[in-house]
Amino acid sequence: GNPVSAHLAKDAAKESNGEFNSVTDEEILAAQYFLSSKGGIFAEPASCAPLAGLVKLKKLGRLPKGIKVVMVLTGNGLKDPDTAMSQVGRPIEIGDTLAELLEVMKG
């Protein structure tokens, strides 16, 4: 792409001793799944790219210990529910009784 504020991003990275990185679609979807299943936050794939990058840096051993990270996730997962649904199994369907709900919750 051709980001509108690319020069500002480059300046910010240089000023903060940061860097640019890339992630794959698979890494983004894995981050989306992790965020929703472990953090209870359902963000759209584009908003999960920073988390995917963080995970990648951690795996590469390039994340300093004790670092504090803040990520702004502005896109709700409901912007693209089809992508999320393609990554998980079919939802469990039950009737409208408490007994059926309790049965499913028992496992």
PDB file as gemmi writes it, atoms N, CA and C in Angstrom:
CRYST1    1.000    1.000    1.000  90.00  90.00  90.00 P 1                      
ATOM      1  N   GLY A   1       0.810  -1.183   0.000  1.00  0.00           N  
ATOM      2  CA  GLY A   1       0.000   0.000   0.000  1.00  0.00           C  
ATOM      3  C   GLY A   1       0.856   1.251   0.000  1.00  0.00           C  
ATOM      4  N   ASN A   2       0.183   2.350   0.084  1.00  0.00           N  
ATOM      5  CA  ASN A   2       0.842   3.647   0.108  1.00  0.00           C  
ATOM      6  C   ASN A   2       0.278   4.457   1.272  1.00  0.00           C  
ATOM      7  N   PRO A   3       0.782   4.218   2.488  1.00  0.00           N  
ATOM      8  CA  PRO A   3       0.246   4.914   3.659  1.00  0.00           C  
ATOM      9  C   PRO A   3       0.379   6.428   3.546  1.00  0.00           C  
ATOM     10  N   VAL A   4      -0.660   7.119   3.960  1.00  0.00           N  
ATOM     11  CA  VAL A   4      -0.686   8.582   3.889  1.00  0.00           C  
ATOM     12  C   VAL A   4       0.377   9.193   4.789  1.00  0.00           C  
ATOM     13  N   SER A   5       0.574   8.634   5.970  1.00  0.00           N  
ATOM     14  CA  SER A   5       1.495   9.214   6.955  1.00  0.00           C  
ATOM     15  C   SER A   5       2.759   8.382   7.119  1.00  0.00           C  
ATOM     16  N   ALA A   6       3.242   7.786   6.044  1.00  0.00           N  
ATOM     17  CA  ALA A   6       4.423   6.924   6.128  1.00  0.00           C  
ATOM     18  C   ALA A   6       5.621   7.663   6.709  1.00  0.00           C  
ATOM     19  N   HIS A   7       5.805   8.908   6.314  1.00  0.00           N  
ATOM     20  CA  HIS A   7       6.958   9.666   6.816  1.00  0.00           C  
ATOM     21  C   HIS A   7       6.851   9.894   8.326  1.00  0.00           C  
ATOM     22  N   LEU A   8       5.642  10.096   8.830  1.00  0.00           N  
ATOM     23  CA  LEU A   8       5.463  10.272  10.277  1.00  0.00           C  
ATOM     24  C   LEU A   8       5.753   8.973  11.019  1.00  0.00           C  
ATOM     25  N   ALA A   9       5.331   7.859  10.440  1.00  0.00           N  
ATOM     26  CA  ALA A   9       5.596   6.559  11.058  1.00  0.00           C  
ATOM     27  C   ALA A   9       7.094   6.273  11.091  1.00  0.00           C  
ATOM     28  N   LYS A  10       7.779   6.587  10.002  1.00  0.00           N  
ATOM     29  CA  LYS A  10       9.231   6.383   9.956  1.00  0.00           C  
ATOM     30  C   LYS A  10       9.932   7.248  10.998  1.00  0.00           C  
ATOM     31  N   ASP A  11       9.512   8.492  11.114  1.00  0.00           N  
ATOM     32  CA  ASP A  11      10.101   9.393  12.109  1.00  0.00           C  
ATOM     33  C   ASP A  11       9.856   8.878  13.526  1.00  0.00           C  
ATOM     34  N   ALA A  12       8.646   8.409  13.797  1.00  0.00           N  
ATOM     35  CA  ALA A  12       8.315   7.903  15.132  1.00  0.00           C  
ATOM     36  C   ALA A  12       9.129   6.660  15.458  1.00  0.00           C  
ATOM     37  N   ALA A  13       9.304   5.773  14.497  1.00  0.00           N  
ATOM     38  CA  ALA A  13      10.097   4.565  14.723  1.00  0.00           C  
ATOM     39  C   ALA A  13      11.548   4.924  15.024  1.00  0.00           C  
ATOM     40  N   LYS A  14      12.086   5.865  14.276  1.00  0.00           N  
ATOM     41  CA  LYS A  14      13.477   6.284  14.485  1.00  0.00           C  
ATOM     42  C   LYS A  14      13.644   6.945  15.852  1.00  0.00           C  
ATOM     43  N   GLU A  15      12.706   7.814  16.187  1.00  0.00           N  
ATOM     44  CA  GLU A  15      12.762   8.558  17.446  1.00  0.00           C  
ATOM     45  C   GLU A  15      12.653   7.642  18.669  1.00  0.00           C  
ATOM     46  N   SER A  16      11.912   6.559  18.542  1.00  0.00           N  
ATOM     47  CA  SER A  16      11.664   5.674  19.684  1.00  0.00           C  
ATOM     48  C   SER A  16      12.513   4.404  19.653  1.00  0.00           C  
ATOM     49  N   ASN A  17      13.500   4.376  18.767  1.00  0.00           N  
ATOM     50  CA  ASN A  17      14.315   3.175  18.573  1.00  0.00           C  
ATOM     51  C   ASN A  17      13.451   1.975  18.206  1.00  0.00           C  
ATOM     52  N   GLY A  18      12.374   2.236  17.495  1.00  0.00           N  
ATOM     53  CA  GLY A  18      11.459   1.183  17.066  1.00  0.00           C  
ATOM     54  C   GLY A  18      11.850   0.638  15.711  1.00  0.00           C  
ATOM     55  N   GLU A  19      10.977  -0.178  15.174  1.00  0.00           N  
ATOM     56  CA  GLU A  19      11.236  -0.778  13.874  1.00  0.00           C  
ATOM     57  C   GLU A  19       9.918  -1.159  13.211  1.00  0.00           C  
ATOM     58  N   PHE A  20       9.991  -1.474  11.949  1.00  0.00           N  
ATOM     59  CA  PHE A  20       8.840  -1.982  11.216  1.00  0.00           C  
ATOM     60  C   PHE A  20       9.007  -3.486  11.080  1.00  0.00           C  
ATOM     61  N   ASN A  21       7.894  -4.176  11.043  1.00  0.00           N  
ATOM     62  CA  ASN A  21       7.914  -5.623  10.918  1.00  0.00           C  
ATOM     63  C   ASN A  21       6.716  -6.031  10.086  1.00  0.00           C  
ATOM     64  N   SER A  22       6.726  -7.225   9.582  1.00  0.00           N  
ATOM     65  CA  SER A  22       5.568  -7.713   8.826  1.00  0.00           C  
ATOM     66  C   SER A  22       5.079  -9.017   9.445  1.00  0.00           C  
ATOM     67  N   VAL A  23       3.800  -9.278   9.260  1.00  0.00           N  
ATOM     68  CA  VAL A  23       3.203 -10.520   9.740  1.00  0.00           C  
ATOM     69  C   VAL A  23       2.331 -11.095   8.629  1.00  0.00           C  
ATOM     70  N   THR A  24       2.129 -12.394   8.688  1.00  0.00           N  
ATOM     71  CA  THR A  24       1.301 -13.063   7.690  1.00  0.00           C  
ATOM     72  C   THR A  24      -0.168 -13.032   8.118  1.00  0.00           C  
ATOM     73  N   ASP A  25      -1.034 -13.332   7.176  1.00  0.00           N  
ATOM     74  CA  ASP A  25      -2.456 -13.439   7.507  1.00  0.00           C  
ATOM     75  C   ASP A  25      -2.680 -14.506   8.577  1.00  0.00           C  
ATOM     76  N   GLU A  26      -1.953 -15.606   8.473  1.00  0.00           N  
ATOM     77  CA  GLU A  26      -2.095 -16.682   9.452  1.00  0.00           C  
ATOM     78  C   GLU A  26      -1.699 -16.213  10.851  1.00  0.00           C  
ATOM     79  N   GLU A  27      -0.628 -15.430  10.941  1.00  0.00           N  
ATOM     80  CA  GLU A  27      -0.200 -14.904  12.240  1.00  0.00           C  
ATOM     81  C   GLU A  27      -1.241 -13.938  12.806  1.00  0.00           C  
ATOM     82  N   ILE A  28      -1.841 -13.145  11.942  1.00  0.00           N  
ATOM     83  CA  ILE A  28      -2.882 -12.207  12.384  1.00  0.00           C  
ATOM     84  C   ILE A  28      -4.098 -12.964  12.900  1.00  0.00           C  
ATOM     85  N   LEU A  29      -4.524 -13.992  12.173  1.00  0.00           N  
ATOM     86  CA  LEU A  29      -5.693 -14.764  12.603  1.00  0.00           C  
ATOM     87  C   LEU A  29      -5.419 -15.522  13.896  1.00  0.00           C  
ATOM     88  N   ALA A  30      -4.187 -15.993  14.071  1.00  0.00           N  
ATOM     89  CA  ALA A  30      -3.823 -16.650  15.331  1.00  0.00           C  
ATOM     90  C   ALA A  30      -3.877 -15.645  16.479  1.00  0.00           C  
ATOM     91  N   ALA A  31      -3.434 -14.426  16.233  1.00  0.00           N  
ATOM     92  CA  ALA A  31      -3.492 -13.379  17.258  1.00  0.00           C  
ATOM     93  C   ALA A  31      -4.940 -13.019  17.576  1.00  0.00           C  
ATOM     94  N   GLN A  32      -5.783 -12.964  16.559  1.00  0.00           N  
ATOM     95  CA  GLN A  32      -7.202 -12.674  16.778  1.00  0.00           C  
ATOM     96  C   GLN A  32      -7.834 -13.755  17.648  1.00  0.00           C  
ATOM     97  N   TYR A  33      -7.535 -15.003  17.340  1.00  0.00           N  
ATOM     98  CA  TYR A  33      -8.076 -16.118  18.126  1.00  0.00           C  
ATOM     99  C   TYR A  33      -7.580 -16.046  19.570  1.00  0.00           C  
ATOM    100  N   PHE A  34      -6.290 -15.806  19.741  1.00  0.00           N  
ATOM    101  CA  PHE A  34      -5.707 -15.710  21.083  1.00  0.00           C  
ATOM    102  C   PHE A  34      -6.358 -14.583  21.879  1.00  0.00           C  
ATOM    103  N   LEU A  35      -6.484 -13.426  21.256  1.00  0.00           N  
ATOM    104  CA  LEU A  35      -7.049 -12.260  21.936  1.00  0.00           C  
ATOM    105  C   LEU A  35      -8.492 -12.508  22.354  1.00  0.00           C  
ATOM    106  N   SER A  36      -9.253 -13.145  21.493  1.00  0.00           N  
ATOM    107  CA  SER A  36     -10.664 -13.383  21.827  1.00  0.00           C  
ATOM    108  C   SER A  36     -10.824 -14.512  22.830  1.00  0.00           C  
ATOM    109  N   SER A  37     -10.023 -15.563  22.716  1.00  0.00           N  
ATOM    110  CA  SER A  37     -10.195 -16.706  23.617  1.00  0.00           C  
ATOM    111  C   SER A  37      -9.550 -16.487  24.980  1.00  0.00           C  
ATOM    112  N   LYS A  38      -8.455 -15.775  25.039  1.00  0.00           N  
ATOM    113  CA  LYS A  38      -7.755 -15.560  26.319  1.00  0.00           C  
ATOM    114  C   LYS A  38      -8.052 -14.205  26.939  1.00  0.00           C  
ATOM    115  N   GLY A  39      -8.307 -13.202  26.103  1.00  0.00           N  
ATOM    116  CA  GLY A  39      -8.520 -11.856  26.624  1.00  0.00           C  
ATOM    117  C   GLY A  39      -9.958 -11.387  26.598  1.00  0.00           C  
ATOM    118  N   GLY A  40     -10.811 -12.140  25.909  1.00  0.00           N  
ATOM    119  CA  GLY A  40     -12.210 -11.754  25.835  1.00  0.00           C  
ATOM    120  C   GLY A  40     -12.461 -10.522  24.987  1.00  0.00           C  
ATOM    121  N   ILE A  41     -11.521 -10.211  24.091  1.00  0.00           N  
ATOM    122  CA  ILE A  41     -11.663  -9.039  23.220  1.00  0.00           C  
ATOM    123  C   ILE A  41     -11.780  -9.529  21.784  1.00  0.00           C  
ATOM    124  N   PHE A  42     -12.865  -9.171  21.130  1.00  0.00           N  
ATOM    125  CA  PHE A  42     -13.104  -9.589  19.751  1.00  0.00           C  
ATOM    126  C   PHE A  42     -12.801  -8.419  18.827  1.00  0.00           C  
ATOM    127  N   ALA A  43     -11.595  -8.419  18.284  1.00  0.00           N  
ATOM    128  CA  ALA A  43     -11.149  -7.339  17.398  1.00  0.00           C  
ATOM    129  C   ALA A  43     -11.073  -7.855  15.967  1.00  0.00           C  
ATOM    130  N   GLU A  44     -11.235  -6.950  15.021  1.00  0.00           N  
ATOM    131  CA  GLU A  44     -11.118  -7.345  13.612  1.00  0.00           C  
ATOM    132  C   GLU A  44      -9.662  -7.709  13.308  1.00  0.00           C  
ATOM    133  N   PRO A  45      -9.426  -8.486  12.257  1.00  0.00           N  
ATOM    134  CA  PRO A  45      -8.056  -8.902  11.947  1.00  0.00           C  
ATOM    135  C   PRO A  45      -7.055  -7.748  11.843  1.00  0.00           C  
ATOM    136  N   ALA A  46      -7.418  -6.651  11.195  1.00  0.00           N  
ATOM    137  CA  ALA A  46      -6.467  -5.538  11.044  1.00  0.00           C  
ATOM    138  C   ALA A  46      -6.017  -4.992  12.394  1.00  0.00           C  
ATOM    139  N   SER A  47      -6.907  -4.995  13.377  1.00  0.00           N  
ATOM    140  CA  SER A  47      -6.543  -4.506  14.708  1.00  0.00           C  
ATOM    141  C   SER A  47      -5.670  -5.497  15.466  1.00  0.00           C  
ATOM    142  N   CYS A  48      -5.620  -6.739  15.002  1.00  0.00           N  
ATOM    143  CA  CYS A  48      -4.816  -7.767  15.671  1.00  0.00           C  
ATOM    144  C   CYS A  48      -3.396  -7.847  15.121  1.00  0.00           C  
ATOM    145  N   ALA A  49      -3.107  -7.108  14.066  1.00  0.00           N  
ATOM    146  CA  ALA A  49      -1.769  -7.134  13.476  1.00  0.00           C  
ATOM    147  C   ALA A  49      -0.677  -6.730  14.472  1.00  0.00           C  
ATOM    148  N   PRO A  50      -0.877  -5.691  15.307  1.00  0.00           N  
ATOM    149  CA  PRO A  50       0.173  -5.360  16.278  1.00  0.00           C  
ATOM    150  C   PRO A  50       0.454  -6.500  17.258  1.00  0.00           C  
ATOM    151  N   LEU A  51      -0.586  -7.196  17.701  1.00  0.00           N  
ATOM    152  CA  LEU A  51      -0.380  -8.336  18.601  1.00  0.00           C  
ATOM    153  C   LEU A  51       0.370  -9.450  17.879  1.00  0.00           C  
ATOM    154  N   ALA A  52       0.032  -9.685  16.627  1.00  0.00           N  
ATOM    155  CA  ALA A  52       0.744 -10.699  15.844  1.00  0.00           C  
ATOM    156  C   ALA A  52       2.226 -10.347  15.738  1.00  0.00           C  
ATOM    157  N   GLY A  53       2.518  -9.077  15.537  1.00  0.00           N  
ATOM    158  CA  GLY A  53       3.910  -8.637  15.476  1.00  0.00           C  
ATOM    159  C   GLY A  53       4.630  -8.818  16.798  1.00  0.00           C  
ATOM    160  N   LEU A  54       3.936  -8.540  17.883  1.00  0.00           N  
ATOM    161  CA  LEU A  54       4.520  -8.712  19.211  1.00  0.00           C  
ATOM    162  C   LEU A  54       4.835 -10.183  19.476  1.00  0.00           C  
ATOM    163  N   VAL A  55       3.902 -11.051  19.131  1.00  0.00           N  
ATOM    164  CA  VAL A  55       4.110 -12.496  19.298  1.00  0.00           C  
ATOM    165  C   VAL A  55       5.310 -12.947  18.467  1.00  0.00           C  
ATOM    166  N   LYS A  56       5.413 -12.432  17.253  1.00  0.00           N  
ATOM    167  CA  LYS A  56       6.527 -12.792  16.375  1.00  0.00           C  
ATOM    168  C   LYS A  56       7.863 -12.367  16.981  1.00  0.00           C  
ATOM    169  N   LEU A  57       7.920 -11.144  17.486  1.00  0.00           N  
ATOM    170  CA  LEU A  57       9.157 -10.668  18.117  1.00  0.00           C  
ATOM    171  C   LEU A  57       9.516 -11.509  19.337  1.00  0.00           C  
ATOM    172  N   LYS A  58       8.509 -11.907  20.106  1.00  0.00           N  
ATOM    173  CA  LYS A  58       8.744 -12.751  21.290  1.00  0.00           C  
ATOM    174  C   LYS A  58       9.342 -14.090  20.866  1.00  0.00           C  
ATOM    175  N   LYS A  59       8.765 -14.702  19.834  1.00  0.00           N  
ATOM    176  CA  LYS A  59       9.268 -15.990  19.340  1.00  0.00           C  
ATOM    177  C   LYS A  59      10.696 -15.880  18.824  1.00  0.00           C  
ATOM    178  N   LEU A  60      11.032 -14.726  18.262  1.00  0.00           N  
ATOM    179  CA  LEU A  60      12.382 -14.512  17.734  1.00  0.00           C  
ATOM    180  C   LEU A  60      13.376 -14.104  18.821  1.00  0.00           C  
ATOM    181  N   GLY A  61      12.886 -13.956  20.069  1.00  0.00           N  
ATOM    182  CA  GLY A  61      13.754 -13.551  21.172  1.00  0.00           C  
ATOM    183  C   GLY A  61      14.174 -12.098  21.092  1.00  0.00           C  
ATOM    184  N   ARG A  62      13.368 -11.279  20.438  1.00  0.00           N  
ATOM    185  CA  ARG A  62      13.732  -9.875  20.241  1.00  0.00           C  
ATOM    186  C   ARG A  62      12.886  -8.923  21.062  1.00  0.00           C  
ATOM    187  N   LEU A  63      12.206  -9.451  22.062  1.00  0.00           N  
ATOM    188  CA  LEU A  63      11.365  -8.621  22.914  1.00  0.00           C  
ATOM    189  C   LEU A  63      12.061  -8.462  24.264  1.00  0.00           C  
ATOM    190  N   PRO A  64      12.427  -7.250  24.630  1.00  0.00           N  
ATOM    191  CA  PRO A  64      13.130  -7.048  25.903  1.00  0.00           C  
ATOM    192  C   PRO A  64      12.278  -7.487  27.096  1.00  0.00           C  
ATOM    193  N   LYS A  65      12.927  -8.056  28.094  1.00  0.00           N  
ATOM    194  CA  LYS A  65      12.209  -8.459  29.309  1.00  0.00           C  
ATOM    195  C   LYS A  65      11.732  -7.225  30.059  1.00  0.00           C  
ATOM    196  N   GLY A  66      10.565  -7.346  30.671  1.00  0.00           N  
ATOM    197  CA  GLY A  66      10.027  -6.265  31.476  1.00  0.00           C  
ATOM    198  C   GLY A  66       9.435  -5.118  30.687  1.00  0.00           C  
ATOM    199  N   ILE A  67       9.320  -5.290  29.389  1.00  0.00           N  
ATOM    200  CA  ILE A  67       8.797  -4.214  28.546  1.00  0.00           C  
ATOM    201  C   ILE A  67       7.295  -4.035  28.789  1.00  0.00           C  
ATOM    202  N   LYS A  68       6.845  -2.800  28.703  1.00  0.00           N  
ATOM    203  CA  LYS A  68       5.414  -2.497  28.775  1.00  0.00           C  
ATOM    204  C   LYS A  68       4.947  -2.151  27.371  1.00  0.00           C  
ATOM    205  N   VAL A  69       3.851  -2.759  26.969  1.00  0.00           N  
ATOM    206  CA  VAL A  69       3.326  -2.558  25.621  1.00  0.00           C  
ATOM    207  C   VAL A  69       1.885  -2.087  25.710  1.00  0.00           C  
ATOM    208  N   VAL A  70       1.554  -1.097  24.919  1.00  0.00           N  
ATOM    209  CA  VAL A  70       0.177  -0.616  24.815  1.00  0.00           C  
ATOM    210  C   VAL A  70      -0.242  -0.762  23.357  1.00  0.00           C  
ATOM    211  N   MET A  71      -1.384  -1.388  23.145  1.00  0.00           N  
ATOM    212  CA  MET A  71      -1.913  -1.536  21.786  1.00  0.00           C  
ATOM    213  C   MET A  71      -3.312  -0.956  21.744  1.00  0.00           C  
ATOM    214  N   VAL A  72      -3.587  -0.205  20.714  1.00  0.00           N  
ATOM    215  CA  VAL A  72      -4.917   0.362  20.519  1.00  0.00           C  
ATOM    216  C   VAL A  72      -5.630  -0.492  19.476  1.00  0.00           C  
ATOM    217  N   LEU A  73      -6.704  -1.129  19.898  1.00  0.00           N  
ATOM    218  CA  LEU A  73      -7.484  -1.988  19.004  1.00  0.00           C  
ATOM    219  C   LEU A  73      -8.803  -1.287  18.726  1.00  0.00           C  
ATOM    220  N   THR A  74      -8.903  -0.662  17.582  1.00  0.00           N  
ATOM    221  CA  THR A  74     -10.084   0.158  17.313  1.00  0.00           C  
ATOM    222  C   THR A  74     -11.149  -0.549  16.492  1.00  0.00           C  
ATOM    223  N   GLY A  75     -10.813  -1.646  15.853  1.00  0.00           N  
ATOM    224  CA  GLY A  75     -11.765  -2.319  14.980  1.00  0.00           C  
ATOM    225  C   GLY A  75     -12.434  -3.492  15.658  1.00  0.00           C  
ATOM    226  N   ASN A  76     -13.741  -3.442  15.784  1.00  0.00           N  
ATOM    227  CA  ASN A  76     -14.518  -4.515  16.391  1.00  0.00           C  
ATOM    228  C   ASN A  76     -14.549  -5.730  15.466  1.00  0.00           C  
ATOM    229  N   GLY A  77     -14.496  -6.912  16.046  1.00  0.00           N  
ATOM    230  CA  GLY A  77     -14.531  -8.149  15.273  1.00  0.00           C  
ATOM    231  C   GLY A  77     -15.785  -8.323  14.450  1.00  0.00           C  
ATOM    232  N   LEU A  78     -16.843  -7.616  14.818  1.00  0.00           N  
ATOM    233  CA  LEU A  78     -18.089  -7.725  14.058  1.00  0.00           C  
ATOM    234  C   LEU A  78     -18.011  -7.019  12.708  1.00  0.00           C  
ATOM    235  N   LYS A  79     -16.902  -6.306  12.453  1.00  0.00           N  
ATOM    236  CA  LYS A  79     -16.696  -5.726  11.123  1.00  0.00           C  
ATOM    237  C   LYS A  79     -16.461  -6.832  10.094  1.00  0.00           C  
ATOM    238  N   ASP A  80     -15.902  -7.948  10.561  1.00  0.00           N  
ATOM    239  CA  ASP A  80     -15.559  -9.053   9.662  1.00  0.00           C  
ATOM    240  C   ASP A  80     -15.829 -10.384  10.351  1.00  0.00           C  
ATOM    241  N   PRO A  81     -17.078 -10.685  10.678  1.00  0.00           N  
ATOM    242  CA  PRO A  81     -17.368 -11.922  11.407  1.00  0.00           C  
ATOM    243  C   PRO A  81     -17.108 -13.180  10.581  1.00  0.00           C  
ATOM    244  N   ASP A  82     -17.204 -13.094   9.266  1.00  0.00           N  
ATOM    245  CA  ASP A  82     -17.004 -14.283   8.439  1.00  0.00           C  
ATOM    246  C   ASP A  82     -15.590 -14.837   8.575  1.00  0.00           C  
ATOM    247  N   THR A  83     -14.600 -13.956   8.641  1.00  0.00           N  
ATOM    248  CA  THR A  83     -13.219 -14.417   8.803  1.00  0.00           C  
ATOM    249  C   THR A  83     -13.049 -15.121  10.139  1.00  0.00           C  
ATOM    250  N   ALA A  84     -13.579 -14.546  11.190  1.00  0.00           N  
ATOM    251  CA  ALA A  84     -13.474 -15.172  12.508  1.00  0.00           C  
ATOM    252  C   ALA A  84     -14.190 -16.519  12.529  1.00  0.00           C  
ATOM    253  N   MET A  85     -15.368 -16.570  11.951  1.00  0.00           N  
ATOM    254  CA  MET A  85     -16.137 -17.816  11.951  1.00  0.00           C  
ATOM    255  C   MET A  85     -15.441 -18.915  11.151  1.00  0.00           C  
ATOM    256  N   SER A  86     -14.653 -18.537  10.154  1.00  0.00           N  
ATOM    257  CA  SER A  86     -13.944 -19.537   9.356  1.00  0.00           C  
ATOM    258  C   SER A  86     -12.799 -20.182  10.138  1.00  0.00           C  
ATOM    259  N   GLN A  87     -12.421 -19.587  11.257  1.00  0.00           N  
ATOM    260  CA  GLN A  87     -11.297 -20.082  12.049  1.00  0.00           C  
ATOM    261  C   GLN A  87     -11.715 -20.980  13.210  1.00  0.00           C  
ATOM    262  N   VAL A  88     -13.006 -21.070  13.463  1.00  0.00           N  
ATOM    263  CA  VAL A  88     -13.495 -21.868  14.597  1.00  0.00           C  
ATOM    264  C   VAL A  88     -14.547 -22.853  14.106  1.00  0.00           C  
ATOM    265  N   GLY A  89     -14.876 -23.801  14.950  1.00  0.00           N  
ATOM    266  CA  GLY A  89     -15.905 -24.774  14.598  1.00  0.00           C  
ATOM    267  C   GLY A  89     -17.301 -24.175  14.660  1.00  0.00           C  
ATOM    268  N   ARG A  90     -18.254 -24.968  14.247  1.00  0.00           N  
ATOM    269  CA  ARG A  90     -19.650 -24.528  14.300  1.00  0.00           C  
ATOM    270  C   ARG A  90     -20.056 -24.293  15.737  1.00  0.00           C  
ATOM    271  N   PRO A  91     -20.865 -23.273  15.969  1.00  0.00           N  
ATOM    272  CA  PRO A  91     -21.356 -23.039  17.329  1.00  0.00           C  
ATOM    273  C   PRO A  91     -22.305 -24.161  17.758  1.00  0.00           C  
ATOM    274  N   ILE A  92     -22.356 -24.386  19.036  1.00  0.00           N  
ATOM    275  CA  ILE A  92     -23.279 -25.378  19.590  1.00  0.00           C  
ATOM    276  C   ILE A  92     -24.674 -24.775  19.572  1.00  0.00           C  
ATOM    277  N   GLU A  93     -25.607 -25.516  19.049  1.00  0.00           N  
ATOM    278  CA  GLU A  93     -26.990 -25.043  19.012  1.00  0.00           C  
ATOM    279  C   GLU A  93     -27.804 -25.816  20.042  1.00  0.00           C  
ATOM    280  N   ILE A  94     -28.567 -25.073  20.836  1.00  0.00           N  
ATOM    281  CA  ILE A  94     -29.431 -25.698  21.835  1.00  0.00           C  
ATOM    282  C   ILE A  94     -30.805 -25.044  21.778  1.00  0.00           C  
ATOM    283  N   GLY A  95     -31.739 -25.712  22.404  1.00  0.00           N  
ATOM    284  CA  GLY A  95     -33.081 -25.159  22.490  1.00  0.00           C  
ATOM    285  C   GLY A  95     -33.144 -24.047  23.518  1.00  0.00           C  
ATOM    286  N   ASP A  96     -34.344 -23.640  23.830  1.00  0.00           N  
ATOM    287  CA  ASP A  96     -34.524 -22.482  24.711  1.00  0.00           C  
ATOM    288  C   ASP A  96     -34.890 -22.861  26.146  1.00  0.00           C  
ATOM    289  N   THR A  97     -34.367 -23.995  26.600  1.00  0.00           N  
ATOM    290  CA  THR A  97     -34.667 -24.386  27.981  1.00  0.00           C  
ATOM    291  C   THR A  97     -33.406 -24.364  28.825  1.00  0.00           C  
ATOM    292  N   LEU A  98     -33.583 -24.106  30.091  1.00  0.00           N  
ATOM    293  CA  LEU A  98     -32.464 -24.115  31.031  1.00  0.00           C  
ATOM    294  C   LEU A  98     -31.837 -25.498  31.104  1.00  0.00           C  
ATOM    295  N   ALA A  99     -32.651 -26.521  31.037  1.00  0.00           N  
ATOM    296  CA  ALA A  99     -32.143 -27.894  31.108  1.00  0.00           C  
ATOM    297  C   ALA A  99     -31.155 -28.172  29.973  1.00  0.00           C  
ATOM    298  N   GLU A 100     -31.474 -27.717  28.765  1.00  0.00           N  
ATOM    299  CA  GLU A 100     -30.568 -27.931  27.630  1.00  0.00           C  
ATOM    300  C   GLU A 100     -29.266 -27.150  27.806  1.00  0.00           C  
ATOM    301  N   LEU A 101     -29.365 -25.940  28.316  1.00  0.00           N  
ATOM    302  CA  LEU A 101     -28.175 -25.139  28.575  1.00  0.00           C  
ATOM    303  C   LEU A 101     -27.282 -25.822  29.602  1.00  0.00           C  
ATOM    304  N   LEU A 102     -27.863 -26.280  30.683  1.00  0.00           N  
ATOM    305  CA  LEU A 102     -27.089 -26.947  31.729  1.00  0.00           C  
ATOM    306  C   LEU A 102     -26.444 -28.222  31.210  1.00  0.00           C  
ATOM    307  N   GLU A 103     -27.130 -28.936  30.357  1.00  0.00           N  
ATOM    308  CA  GLU A 103     -26.577 -30.165  29.778  1.00  0.00           C  
ATOM    309  C   GLU A 103     -25.334 -29.864  28.945  1.00  0.00           C  
ATOM    310  N   VAL A 104     -25.389 -28.814  28.144  1.00  0.00           N  
ATOM    311  CA  VAL A 104     -24.236 -28.427  27.323  1.00  0.00           C  
ATOM    312  C   VAL A 104     -23.092 -27.955  28.213  1.00  0.00           C  
ATOM    313  N   MET A 105     -23.405 -27.233  29.269  1.00  0.00           N  
ATOM    314  CA  MET A 105     -22.366 -26.709  30.161  1.00  0.00           C  
ATOM    315  C   MET A 105     -21.659 -27.818  30.925  1.00  0.00           C  
ATOM    316  N   LYS A 106     -22.321 -28.941  31.141  1.00  0.00           N  
ATOM    317  CA  LYS A 106     -21.693 -30.083  31.817  1.00  0.00           C  
ATOM    318  C   LYS A 106     -20.585 -30.682  30.959  1.00  0.00           C  
ATOM    319  N   GLY A 107     -20.695 -30.499  29.658  1.00  0.00           N  
ATOM    320  CA  GLY A 107     -19.675 -31.002  28.754  1.00  0.00           C  
ATOM    321  C   GLY A 107     -20.031 -32.340  28.258  1.00  0.00           C  
TER     322      GLY A 107                                                      
END                                                                             
